[in-house]
Amino acid sequence: MSAHERLSDAVFEAVAAREGVDPTDLPEPVFPQIDPDALDNLFRRGTGRVAFRYLDYEVTVSSSGDVSIETLGDR
């Protein structure tokens, strides 16, 4: 993730890549699971990580900008 990229955009792009689609073609809006603006602002002054479910994945985002996606059935 570049320094100017929004963290929420990195999440959308990572999930879309996993699904094999363009981010605008994701089948379900992410808003019920996470507010993109809140995610972008979450780590501005701190460190940590947050995890949430989206589609059939558990998405974990860290303050360093790393996005991890695990298929829920793979656990």
Secondary structure, DSSP 4 states (H G I P E B T S, - for coil): --TTS-HHHHHHHHHHHHHTS-GGG-SS-STTT--HHHHHHHTSS---EEEEEETTEEEEEETTS-EEEEEGGG-
